[in-house]
Amino acid sequence: MKFKPLGDRALAKLIEREEKTESGIVLPDTAKEKPQTAEIIAAGDGDEVKVKAGDTIVFAKYSGTEIRLDNEEYLILDAEDILGVVED
């Protein structure tokens, strides 16, 4: 299924990282904070969208709308919720 965000929005896939304590204990999903990094899958054509497909971004906590496409979870973010692009 193809999805194209409209206006100043972007479609992102959350990047899940395995979290461990300093002693090496892996934290269960229920103890983790909501991820704040994602990979951009598609971006709208609005003037405010400054990201492109493949960018890794940091977004505001508790922002966006969660959707499910082809049995995978994605997040639709407004351009104002995208805080920055992670550069390697």
C-alpha contacts under 8 A as a table, 3 or more apart, distances in Angstrom:
res1	aa1	res2	aa2	distance
1	M	69	L	7.07
1	M	70	D	6.74
3	F	42	A	7.73
4	K	11	L	7.81
4	K	42	A	6.44
4	K	43	A	7.13
4	K	44	G	6.69
5	P	8	D	7.98
5	P	9	R	5.69
5	P	10	A	5.74
5	P	11	L	6.37
5	P	42	A	6.86
5	P	43	A	5.95
5	P	44	G	4.74
5	P	76	I	7.68
6	L	9	R	6.03
6	L	10	A	7.98
6	L	43	A	7.91
6	L	44	G	4.80
6	L	45	D	6.73
6	L	46	G	7.45
7	G	44	G	5.12
7	G	45	D	5.53
7	G	46	G	4.32
7	G	47	D	7.90
8	D	43	A	7.96
8	D	44	G	5.72
8	D	45	D	6.75
8	D	46	G	4.51
8	D	47	D	6.86
8	D	48	E	5.72
8	D	49	V	5.42
8	D	78	D	5.95
8	D	79	A	5.39
9	R	43	A	6.28
9	R	44	G	5.34
9	R	46	G	7.57
9	R	49	V	6.82
9	R	76	I	6.61
9	R	77	L	5.43
9	R	78	D	4.44
9	R	79	A	5.49
10	A	40	I	6.86
10	A	41	I	7.63
10	A	42	A	5.83
10	A	43	A	4.22
10	A	44	G	5.78
10	A	49	V	7.55
10	A	76	I	5.66
10	A	77	L	5.28
10	A	78	D	6.54
10	A	79	A	7.04
11	L	40	I	5.97
11	L	41	I	5.49
11	L	42	A	5.14
11	L	43	A	6.17
11	L	74	Y	6.75
11	L	75	L	5.78
11	L	76	I	4.68
11	L	77	L	6.46
12	A	38	A	5.80
12	A	39	E	5.34
12	A	40	I	4.34
12	A	41	I	5.24
12	A	42	A	7.11
12	A	74	Y	5.67
12	A	75	L	5.15
12	A	76	I	6.32
12	A	77	L	7.35
13	K	38	A	5.32
13	K	39	E	5.29
13	K	40	I	6.53
13	K	41	I	6.75
13	K	73	E	6.92
13	K	74	Y	4.77
13	K	75	L	6.21
14	L	35	P	6.90
14	L	36	Q	7.74
14	L	37	T	6.24
14	L	38	A	4.24
14	L	39	E	6.48
14	L	73	E	7.93
14	L	74	Y	6.75
14	L	75	L	7.31
15	I	35	P	7.03
15	I	37	T	5.80
15	I	38	A	4.93
15	I	39	E	6.76
16	E	35	P	6.67
18	E	26	V	7.22
18	E	27	L	7.71
19	E	26	V	5.89
19	E	27	L	5.73
19	E	32	K	7.55
20	K	23	S	7.70
20	K	24	G	5.45
20	K	25	I	5.25
20	K	26	V	4.37
20	K	27	L	5.73
21	T	24	G	5.23
21	T	25	I	5.27
21	T	26	V	6.60
21	T	27	L	7.24
22	E	25	I	7.51
27	L	31	A	6.21
27	L	32	K	6.73
28	P	31	A	5.55
28	P	32	K	6.72
29	D	32	K	5.29
34	K	61	K	7.52
34	K	62	Y	7.78
35	P	38	A	7.93
36	Q	58	V	5.57
36	Q	59	F	5.50
36	Q	60	A	6.82
36	Q	61	K	6.25
37	T	56	T	6.89
37	T	57	I	5.54
37	T	58	V	4.56
37	T	59	F	6.38
38	A	56	T	5.65
38	A	57	I	5.47
38	A	58	V	6.63
38	A	59	F	7.81
39	E	53	A	7.66
39	E	54	G	5.99
39	E	55	D	5.68
39	E	56	T	4.46
39	E	57	I	6.25
40	I	43	A	7.19
40	I	51	V	7.51
40	I	52	K	6.57
40	I	53	A	4.91
40	I	54	G	5.34
40	I	55	D	5.39
40	I	56	T	6.34
40	I	57	I	7.25
41	I	52	K	7.86
41	I	53	A	4.88
41	I	54	G	6.29
42	A	52	K	6.75
42	A	53	A	5.13
43	A	49	V	7.04
43	A	51	V	6.83
43	A	52	K	5.95
43	A	53	A	6.66
44	G	49	V	6.82
45	D	49	V	7.01
46	G	49	V	5.73
47	D	50	K	7.78
48	E	79	A	6.09
48	E	80	E	7.92
49	V	79	A	5.40
50	K	79	A	7.80
51	V	55	D	6.55
51	V	85	V	7.68
52	K	55	D	5.92
55	D	85	V	6.68
55	D	86	V	7.49
56	T	85	V	5.81
56	T	86	V	5.42
56	T	87	E	7.72
57	I	82	I	6.90
57	I	83	L	7.38
57	I	84	G	5.66
57	I	85	V	4.36
57	I	86	V	5.55
58	V	82	I	6.23
58	V	83	L	5.58
58	V	84	G	5.45
58	V	85	V	6.33
58	V	86	V	7.07
59	F	63	S	7.42
59	F	81	D	5.61
59	F	82	I	4.43
59	F	83	L	5.07
59	F	84	G	7.13
60	A	63	S	5.71
60	A	81	D	5.34
60	A	82	I	6.51
60	A	83	L	6.49
63	S	77	L	6.99
63	S	81	D	6.54
64	G	75	L	5.89
64	G	76	I	5.30
64	G	77	L	4.49
64	G	78	D	6.81
64	G	81	D	7.56
65	T	75	L	5.44
65	T	76	I	5.11
65	T	77	L	6.74
66	E	73	E	6.91
66	E	74	Y	5.78
66	E	75	L	4.54
66	E	76	I	6.45
67	I	73	E	5.83
67	I	74	Y	5.36
67	I	75	L	6.08
67	I	76	I	7.45
68	R	71	N	5.99
68	R	72	E	5.45
68	R	73	E	4.56
68	R	74	Y	6.07
69	L	72	E	5.42
69	L	73	E	6.50
69	L	74	Y	7.31
77	L	81	D	6.33
77	L	82	I	7.16
78	D	81	D	5.42
78	D	82	I	7.06
79	A	82	I	5.46
80	E	83	L	7.40
